[in-house]
Amino acid sequence: MILSPKYQLIQKLARDFAEKEIPESMQEEIDQTGKYPESLYRKITDNGFFGIKIPKEYGGQGGDNLAYVLFVEQISRVSMVTSIYISGANSLGSGPLLNAATPEQLEKYLRPVAEGKKFPAFALTEPGAGSDAAGLQSSAVRDGDYYVLNGRKTFITGAPIADFAIIYAKTDFSKGAKGISAFIVDMDTPGISLGRNEKKMGIIGMPTSDIILEDVRVHKDSLLGEEGMGFINAMKTLDVGRLGVAATALGVAQACLEEAIDFAKNRKQFGQRIADFQAISFMIAQMATQIQACRELLYNSAVLKDTNAKDAGMHCSMAKLFVTETACRIAHDALQIHGGYGYIKDYRIERLYRDIRVNTLFEGTSQVQQIVISKELLKK
Ligand SMILES: Cc1cc2nc3c(=O)[nH]c(=O)nc-3n(C[C@H](O)[C@H](O)[C@H](O)COP(=O)(O)OP(=O)(O)OC[C@H]3O[C@@H](n4cnc5c(N)ncnc54)[C@H](O)[C@@H]3O)c2cc1C
């Protein structure tokens, strides 16, 4: 896709920021310590990047989905964990609010997210309800002007640093998915506690934990949208979120390619650059071609979503499925080109390989994307 000057500028903005502000030494430290630098968080805030996709009337930049995927791809090419901070605010955190919040809720929660003053969490998954999200067991029982929430949410991105979470719980167990409602819950509400900070394979520096709900009383004003509309809200949010995950994976795949090219040009075996072995140069040609195909699919899906095209949701799932699976294979090949050095932490590819892996898992596994796509194609 040939991008207009406006979109090229967005790409350049993200690329310049990431290359200048997130040096490799900083990333190694984040990966080793698990601590995300406050100074970098502040720079993201000051530049308004937590609100790239949030409408201008709520303090954001008002970007569309194409602008967003271009932005995320360039950030992720340098630092995937940083792209998770940005997508946490722009996508999973603000999507449910944009779908269903009242003007008061938008002022109270969305504006501070755009301004980097509040960090949100999206809490759908439970120990017994991952792919089968509608099978969640958390409950919300009405008690006068309040709801009382009980349950446990699992693998929640940013929970330990979040100011509030969108919690999905059942207000009516007899109605299945139609009995799920969404609530905006401040994380300092009595009855909320966190599970352990998960020791993850990658994206170290973005904490992930369970959220435990024990008799958490929230006012009825915390209900997000109507009772029973929570599942639709979550699915709508994930629809768009999947574009962001694909963009994240694409950025890391591009970084893998660049690392592989650099290594192949410098490593010598049998008296020549390994880049001059056709087995290696063809792998690089394949990787670059696959990245280009991913890029076209992703950008096109973003435009379909921006123009409310029919089947846009299915295309978002296609983009997530194809780009994340392809990107993981590219990371595998890029590491292969590094030989044994790829397995050593001194080489950047080792971290890229770990970081990229989660993209085929969260916001719906690859199998779930295939369910979404095939259901749409085979519906009566
Ligand atoms: C780092 C990280 C961050 C996360 N962040 C969040 C977050 O912020 N908020 C949130 O709510 N969740 C979050 N998640 C949860 C994530 O969305 C789930 O892990 C994911 O949806 C899969 O659920 P599961 O892990 O329970 O796997 P399961 O659903 O148990 O799946 C196990 C395997 O079975 C397959 N499978 C399941 N059902 C079917 C089927 N019908 N047909 C074919 N195959 C099937 C799956 O594809 C998978 O391969 C996060 C997860 C991770 C790892």
The ligand as a MOL file (V3000), in Angstrom:
LIG
                    3D

  0  0  0     0  0            999 V3000
M  V30 BEGIN CTAB
M  V30 COUNTS 53 58 0 0 0
M  V30 BEGIN ATOM
M  V30 1 C 1.1500 -12.3680 28.5440 0
M  V30 2 C -0.3270 -12.4800 28.5060 0
M  V30 3 C -1.1050 -11.3580 28.6750 0
M  V30 4 C -2.5010 -11.4590 28.6900 0
M  V30 5 N -3.2510 -10.3310 28.9090 0
M  V30 6 C -4.5890 -10.4420 29.0790 0
M  V30 7 C -5.3810 -9.3150 29.4630 0
M  V30 8 O -4.8800 -8.1990 29.6110 0
M  V30 9 N -6.7010 -9.4920 29.6660 0
M  V30 10 C -7.3120 -10.7060 29.5100 0
M  V30 11 O -8.5100 -10.7740 29.7260 0
M  V30 12 N -6.5900 -11.8000 29.1230 0
M  V30 13 C -5.2520 -11.6960 28.9210 0
M  V30 14 N -4.4990 -12.7970 28.5590 0
M  V30 15 C -5.1590 -14.0870 28.4100 0
M  V30 16 C -5.2050 -14.5910 26.9750 0
M  V30 17 O -6.1140 -13.8360 26.2200 0
M  V30 18 C -5.5350 -16.0920 27.0340 0
M  V30 19 O -4.3670 -16.7350 27.5210 0
M  V30 20 C -5.9510 -16.6520 25.6970 0
M  V30 21 O -7.1970 -16.1470 25.3150 0
M  V30 22 C -6.0180 -18.1870 25.7000 0
M  V30 23 O -6.7090 -18.6700 26.7990 0
M  V30 24 P -6.0480 -19.8160 27.7050 0
M  V30 25 O -4.6660 -19.3780 28.0210 0
M  V30 26 O -6.9580 -20.1070 28.8300 0
M  V30 27 O -5.9270 -21.0720 26.7640 0
M  V30 28 P -7.0730 -22.1570 26.4350 0
M  V30 29 O -8.3260 -21.4670 26.0450 0
M  V30 30 O -7.1370 -23.1460 27.5340 0
M  V30 31 O -6.4680 -22.8510 25.1490 0
M  V30 32 C -5.4710 -23.8780 25.1940 0
M  V30 33 C -5.2740 -24.3800 23.7590 0
M  V30 34 O -6.4880 -24.9530 23.2760 0
M  V30 35 C -6.8840 -24.3220 22.0800 0
M  V30 36 N -8.3430 -24.2680 21.9930 0
M  V30 37 C -9.2090 -23.8340 22.9410 0
M  V30 38 N -10.4730 -23.9080 22.5010 0
M  V30 39 C -10.3950 -24.4070 21.2450 0
M  V30 40 C -11.3650 -24.7350 20.2340 0
M  V30 41 N -12.6810 -24.5240 20.4180 0
M  V30 42 N -10.9340 -25.2570 19.0740 0
M  V30 43 C -9.6130 -25.4420 18.8570 0
M  V30 44 N -8.6500 -25.1530 19.7460 0
M  V30 45 C -9.0450 -24.6520 20.9210 0
M  V30 46 C -6.2590 -22.9310 22.1340 0
M  V30 47 O -6.1320 -22.3410 20.8550 0
M  V30 48 C -4.9120 -23.2420 22.7860 0
M  V30 49 O -4.0320 -23.7140 21.8100 0
M  V30 50 C -3.1100 -12.7070 28.4950 0
M  V30 51 C -2.3180 -13.8600 28.2850 0
M  V30 52 C -0.9420 -13.7510 28.3040 0
M  V30 53 C -0.1240 -14.9970 28.1070 0
M  V30 END ATOM
M  V30 BEGIN BOND
M  V30 1 1 1 2
M  V30 2 1 2 3
M  V30 3 2 2 52
M  V30 4 2 3 4
M  V30 5 1 4 5
M  V30 6 1 4 50
M  V30 7 2 5 6
M  V30 8 1 6 7
M  V30 9 1 6 13
M  V30 10 2 7 8
M  V30 11 1 7 9
M  V30 12 1 9 10
M  V30 13 2 10 11
M  V30 14 1 10 12
M  V30 15 2 12 13
M  V30 16 1 13 14
M  V30 17 1 14 15
M  V30 18 1 14 50
M  V30 19 1 15 16
M  V30 20 1 16 17
M  V30 21 1 16 18
M  V30 22 1 18 19
M  V30 23 1 18 20
M  V30 24 1 20 21
M  V30 25 1 20 22
M  V30 26 1 22 23
M  V30 27 1 23 24
M  V30 28 2 24 25
M  V30 29 1 24 26
M  V30 30 1 24 27
M  V30 31 1 27 28
M  V30 32 2 28 29
M  V30 33 1 28 30
M  V30 34 1 28 31
M  V30 35 1 31 32
M  V30 36 1 32 33
M  V30 37 1 33 34
M  V30 38 1 33 48
M  V30 39 1 34 35
M  V30 40 1 35 36
M  V30 41 1 35 46
M  V30 42 1 36 37
M  V30 43 1 36 45
M  V30 44 2 37 38
M  V30 45 1 38 39
M  V30 46 1 39 40
M  V30 47 2 39 45
M  V30 48 1 40 41
M  V30 49 2 40 42
M  V30 50 1 42 43
M  V30 51 2 43 44
M  V30 52 1 44 45
M  V30 53 1 46 47
M  V30 54 1 46 48
M  V30 55 1 48 49
M  V30 56 2 50 51
M  V30 57 1 51 52
M  V30 58 1 52 53
M  V30 END BOND
M  V30 END CTAB
M  END
